[in-house]
Amino acid sequence: MNSAPFYADLALGPQAGQAYWLTAADGVQLRIAVWPEGTRGTVLLFPGRTEYAEKYGRAASDFGSRGYAQVAVDWRGQGLADRQLSDRNVGHVESFADFQKDVAAVLRAAEALALPRPFYLVSHSMGGAIALRALIEGLPIKAAVFSAPMWGILLSPLARSFTWTLSQLVRFSSLAHRYAPSTGPATYLVSAPFDDNVLTTDEAMWSYMKAQVTGVPELALGGPSLNWLHQALSECRRLGTLASPRVPALTVIGSNERVVDAARVRERMARWPCGRLEVAAGAEHEIMMEHPETRRRFFDAAADLFDAHR
């Protein structure tokens, strides 16, 4: 693995953080950020759509203070990983199954870097769909924590029907690379005001995230492609038919969740053996980017789960 660019001044994580390039099995170049300090194990952190490793620098500090190392990945199509379209701002993936190649590359890297064992899993939003698939397919971790997992996308029945039909019709045409309806090249953190945003109620964390994508515009990502939308809806449908894995799990979702389908989350956790659901009062989509007390409860609960499964 070769060293990769890493923006420590924007990540604000532990001082030992560094980044590496990885190559997935199909040749796609990925990037990971590693914060290796910790003796109790390593958190494999799976970010959501539009995200990148530096966004979880403060999370690395939170886990580091509780004794855990962390590795976060730039998925294909976002961050500094290879992007598959000439328009870098389109959030695009050919198939959601391709993300499992990225998961395999991250696991190989964590092993090659001799990061502390055992391994644990923390995921957010789209990363939660990737994580659930990886667990079902046997990812060797001891316990998993989900932040607002994308096991369904919040759409009205009419919008869901329209979006599903449109994405199916165009997925084999050049239109599949176009932005999904009502989206465009601007990243949400730049185009949206803080007031009534759907990510966080904490203005300091909003500013932290916004400073990253304005400071390094190459990290930013706009709306999803129609093909991404079709693949995401299809994967959520497929996952919904599968049994929950027998892995100890905690899921946390905000009481004001407006991005993923909270009903799907509740349904999944109701049939997850040795799993539990917690609702963060007043929180929006980004549990790890919320007010300090919400964040503290999340990281304490995650560490308690990990400590119980060593």
C-alpha positions as CSV (number, residue, x, y, z in Angstrom):
1,M,0.0,0.0,0.0
2,N,1.2,3.5,-0.9
3,S,0.6,6.6,1.1
4,A,-2.3,8.7,0.0
5,P,-3.2,12.4,0.6
6,F,-4.7,13.0,4.0
7,Y,-6.1,16.3,5.4
8,A,-5.3,16.0,9.1
9,D,-6.1,19.6,9.7
10,L,-9.6,19.1,8.5
11,A,-10.1,15.7,10.1
12,L,-9.2,16.8,13.6
13,G,-8.6,13.2,14.6
14,P,-5.8,11.6,16.6
15,Q,-2.3,12.7,15.6
16,A,-1.1,9.3,14.3
17,G,-3.7,9.3,11.4
18,Q,-2.5,8.6,7.9
19,A,-4.0,7.5,4.6
20,Y,-3.2,4.8,2.0
21,W,-4.3,3.8,-1.5
22,L,-5.9,0.4,-1.9
23,T,-6.8,-1.4,-5.0
24,A,-10.1,-3.5,-5.1
25,A,-10.2,-6.8,-6.9
26,D,-11.5,-5.2,-10.1
27,G,-8.8,-2.6,-10.2
28,V,-10.7,0.4,-8.7
29,Q,-8.5,2.6,-6.5
30,L,-9.8,3.3,-3.0
31,R,-8.4,5.3,-0.1
32,I,-8.4,4.5,3.6
33,A,-7.5,6.7,6.6
34,V,-6.1,4.8,9.6
35,W,-5.9,5.9,13.2
36,P,-3.9,3.0,14.7
37,E,-3.8,4.0,18.3
38,G,-5.9,1.6,20.5
39,T,-5.4,-1.6,22.3
40,R,-8.9,-3.0,22.6
41,G,-9.6,-3.6,18.9
42,T,-10.2,-1.8,15.6
43,V,-13.4,-0.1,14.3
44,L,-14.0,-0.6,10.5
45,L,-16.0,2.5,9.7
46,F,-18.2,2.4,6.7
47,P,-19.3,5.9,5.6
48,G,-22.5,6.9,3.9
49,R,-23.1,8.3,0.4
50,T,-21.1,11.5,-0.4
51,E,-18.7,10.9,2.5
52,Y,-15.0,10.5,2.8
53,A,-12.5,9.3,5.5
54,E,-11.7,12.8,7.0
55,K,-15.3,13.2,8.0
56,Y,-14.8,10.6,10.7
57,G,-11.6,12.1,12.3
58,R,-13.5,13.2,15.4
59,A,-15.1,9.8,15.6
60,A,-11.6,8.4,15.5
61,S,-10.8,10.6,18.6
62,D,-14.0,9.4,20.3
63,F,-13.2,5.7,19.7
64,G,-9.5,6.3,20.4
65,S,-10.3,7.7,23.9
66,R,-12.2,4.5,24.5
67,G,-9.3,2.3,23.5
68,Y,-10.2,1.6,19.8
69,A,-8.3,2.1,16.6
70,Q,-10.2,3.1,13.5
71,V,-10.0,2.7,9.7
72,A,-12.4,4.6,7.4
73,V,-12.8,4.1,3.7
74,D,-13.5,6.3,0.6
75,W,-15.9,4.0,-1.3
76,R,-15.6,3.8,-5.1
77,G,-17.2,6.9,-6.6
78,Q,-16.6,9.3,-3.7
79,G,-14.0,11.0,-1.7
80,L,-10.6,10.6,-3.4
81,A,-11.4,7.1,-4.6
82,D,-11.8,6.5,-8.4
83,R,-14.9,8.1,-9.8
84,Q,-16.5,6.3,-12.7
85,L,-18.0,9.2,-14.7
86,S,-16.5,12.2,-16.5
87,D,-18.7,14.4,-14.2
88,R,-17.0,13.9,-10.9
89,N,-20.0,15.3,-9.0
90,V,-22.4,12.5,-9.9
91,G,-22.7,9.9,-7.2
92,H,-22.6,6.8,-9.3
93,V,-22.0,3.0,-8.9
94,E,-22.5,0.4,-11.5
95,S,-23.8,-2.2,-9.0
96,F,-24.1,-2.2,-5.2
97,A,-22.4,-5.6,-5.3
98,D,-19.2,-3.8,-6.3
99,F,-19.1,-2.2,-2.8
100,Q,-18.3,-5.7,-1.4
101,K,-15.1,-5.7,-3.4
102,D,-14.2,-2.5,-1.5
103,V,-15.1,-4.2,1.8
104,A,-12.8,-7.0,1.0
105,A,-10.0,-4.6,0.2
106,V,-10.5,-2.7,3.5
107,L,-10.3,-6.0,5.5
108,R,-7.1,-7.1,3.7
109,A,-5.6,-3.7,4.5
110,A,-6.5,-3.9,8.2
111,E,-4.9,-7.3,8.4
112,A,-1.8,-6.2,6.5
113,L,-1.4,-3.2,8.7
114,A,-1.6,-5.5,11.8
115,L,-4.3,-3.3,13.3
116,P,-5.4,-4.3,16.8
117,R,-7.8,-7.3,17.0
118,P,-10.6,-8.0,17.3
119,F,-12.4,-6.1,14.5
120,Y,-15.7,-4.3,15.0
121,L,-18.0,-2.5,12.5
122,V,-19.6,0.9,12.6
123,S,-21.5,2.2,9.6
124,H,-23.7,5.2,8.6
125,S,-26.5,5.5,6.2
126,M,-25.5,3.9,2.8
127,G,-22.7,2.3,4.7
128,G,-25.3,0.5,6.7
129,A,-26.7,-1.2,3.6
130,I,-23.1,-2.2,2.6
131,A,-22.4,-3.4,6.1
132,L,-25.6,-5.5,6.4
133,R,-24.7,-7.2,3.1
134,A,-21.2,-7.8,4.3
135,L,-22.4,-9.3,7.6
136,I,-24.8,-11.6,5.8
137,E,-22.0,-12.8,3.6
138,G,-19.8,-13.5,6.6
139,L,-17.6,-10.5,7.4
140,P,-15.5,-11.6,10.4
141,I,-16.3,-9.0,13.0
142,K,-17.3,-9.4,16.7
143,A,-20.1,-6.8,16.9
144,A,-21.7,-4.1,14.7
145,V,-23.2,-0.6,15.3
146,F,-25.4,1.2,12.8
147,S,-26.1,4.9,12.6
148,A,-29.3,5.6,10.6
149,P,-28.7,2.7,8.2
150,M,-30.1,2.9,4.7
151,W,-32.3,-0.2,4.8
152,G,-34.9,1.9,3.0
153,I,-35.0,5.4,1.5
154,L,-37.6,7.8,2.7
155,L,-39.9,8.5,-0.2
156,S,-43.6,9.1,-0.4
157,P,-45.5,6.2,-2.0
158,L,-46.1,8.3,-5.2
159,A,-42.4,9.4,-5.3
160,R,-41.3,5.8,-4.7
161,S,-43.4,4.5,-7.6
162,F,-42.2,7.2,-10.0
163,T,-38.6,6.9,-9.0
164,W,-38.6,3.1,-9.3
165,T,-40.3,3.2,-12.7
166,L,-38.0,5.9,-14.1
167,S,-34.8,4.3,-12.8
168,Q,-35.8,1.0,-14.3
169,L,-36.6,2.5,-17.7
170,V,-33.3,4.3,-18.1
171,R,-30.8,2.0,-16.4
172,F,-29.6,0.4,-19.6
173,S,-29.3,3.8,-21.4
174,S,-26.9,6.7,-21.2
175,L,-29.5,8.5,-19.1
176,A,-28.6,6.1,-16.3
177,H,-25.6,8.4,-15.6
178,R,-27.8,11.5,-15.3
179,Y,-28.6,13.1,-11.9
180,A,-31.7,11.7,-10.2
181,P,-34.7,14.1,-10.2
182,S,-34.4,17.2,-8.0
183,T,-30.6,16.7,-7.5
184,G,-27.6,18.2,-9.2
185,P,-23.9,18.8,-8.9
186,A,-23.9,20.8,-5.7
187,T,-23.1,19.0,-2.4
188,Y,-25.8,19.4,0.2
189,L,-23.5,21.0,2.8
190,V,-22.7,23.8,0.4
191,S,-26.2,24.3,-1.1
192,A,-28.4,24.0,2.0
193,P,-28.7,26.4,4.9
194,F,-28.1,25.2,8.4
195,D,-31.6,26.0,9.5
196,D,-33.9,23.0,9.1
197,N,-31.2,20.9,7.5
198,V,-31.7,17.1,7.5
199,L,-28.3,16.2,8.9
200,T,-27.6,17.7,12.3
201,T,-29.0,20.1,14.9
202,D,-25.5,21.0,16.0
203,E,-24.1,24.1,14.2
204,A,-20.5,23.4,15.2
205,M,-20.6,19.9,13.6
206,W,-22.3,21.4,10.5
207,S,-19.4,23.9,10.2
208,Y,-16.9,21.1,10.7
209,M,-18.4,19.1,7.8
210,K,-18.8,22.1,5.6
211,A,-15.2,23.3,6.1
212,Q,-14.0,19.9,4.8
213,V,-15.8,20.0,1.5
214,T,-15.1,23.7,0.9
215,G,-11.5,23.4,2.0
216,V,-10.9,20.4,-0.3
217,P,-13.6,20.5,-3.1
218,E,-12.2,17.2,-4.5
219,L,-13.9,15.5,-1.5
220,A,-17.3,16.8,-2.3
221,L,-20.1,14.9,-4.2
222,G,-23.4,16.0,-5.6
223,G,-26.6,14.1,-6.2
224,P,-26.9,10.4,-7.1
225,S,-27.2,9.1,-10.6
226,L,-30.3,7.4,-11.8
227,N,-28.4,4.1,-11.8
228,W,-27.2,4.6,-8.2
229,L,-30.8,5.2,-7.2
230,H,-32.0,2.1,-9.0
231,Q,-29.2,0.0,-7.5
232,A,-29.9,1.4,-4.0
233,L,-33.7,0.7,-4.2
234,S,-33.0,-2.8,-5.5
235,E,-30.5,-3.6,-2.8
236,C,-32.8,-2.3,0.0
237,R,-35.6,-4.6,-1.5
238,R,-33.2,-7.6,-1.6
239,L,-31.9,-7.0,1.9
240,G,-35.4,-6.8,3.2
241,T,-36.1,-10.4,2.3
242,L,-33.0,-11.8,4.1
243,A,-32.7,-12.9,7.7
244,S,-30.7,-10.8,10.1
245,P,-27.2,-12.1,10.8
246,R,-26.4,-13.6,14.2
247,V,-24.0,-10.8,15.1
248,P,-24.5,-8.6,18.2
249,A,-25.7,-5.3,17.0
250,L,-26.9,-1.8,18.1
251,T,-28.7,0.6,15.8
252,V,-29.2,4.3,16.6
253,I,-31.6,6.5,14.7
254,G,-32.7,10.1,15.3
255,S,-36.3,10.8,16.3
256,N,-36.4,13.4,13.5
257,E,-34.9,11.1,10.8
258,R,-35.8,12.5,7.3
259,V,-33.4,10.7,5.0
260,V,-33.7,6.9,5.5
261,D,-36.9,5.0,6.1
262,A,-37.1,4.6,9.9
263,A,-40.0,2.1,9.6
264,R,-37.6,-0.3,7.7
265,V,-35.0,0.2,10.5
266,R,-37.5,-0.6,13.2
267,E,-38.8,-3.7,11.3
268,R,-35.2,-5.0,10.8
269,M,-34.2,-4.6,14.4
270,A,-37.4,-6.2,15.6
271,R,-36.1,-9.4,14.0
272,W,-32.4,-9.1,14.8
273,P,-31.2,-11.8,17.3
274,C,-29.0,-10.1,20.0
275,G,-29.7,-6.7,18.5
276,R,-31.3,-3.6,19.9
277,L,-32.6,-0.2,18.6
278,E,-32.1,3.1,20.3
279,V,-33.8,6.4,19.3
280,A,-31.8,9.6,19.9
281,A,-34.3,12.2,21.0
282,G,-34.3,15.3,18.7
283,A,-31.5,14.1,16.5
284,E,-31.4,14.2,12.7
285,H,-29.7,11.8,10.3
286,E,-26.1,12.2,11.4
287,I,-25.9,10.7,14.9
288,M,-22.1,10.9,15.0
289,M,-22.3,14.6,14.0
290,E,-24.9,15.7,16.5
291,H,-24.7,17.6,19.8
292,P,-22.0,16.5,22.2
293,E,-24.3,14.7,24.6
294,T,-25.9,12.7,21.7
295,R,-22.5,11.9,20.4
296,R,-21.2,10.8,23.9
297,R,-24.1,8.4,24.3
298,F,-23.6,6.9,20.9
299,F,-19.8,6.3,21.4
300,D,-20.3,5.1,25.0
301,A,-23.0,2.6,23.8
302,A,-20.8,1.4,20.9
303,A,-17.8,0.9,23.2
304,D,-19.9,-1.0,25.8
305,L,-21.1,-3.3,23.0
306,F,-17.6,-3.9,21.8
307,D,-16.2,-4.4,25.3
308,A,-18.9,-7.1,25.9
309,H,-17.8,-9.0,22.8
310,R,-14.0,-9.3,22.9
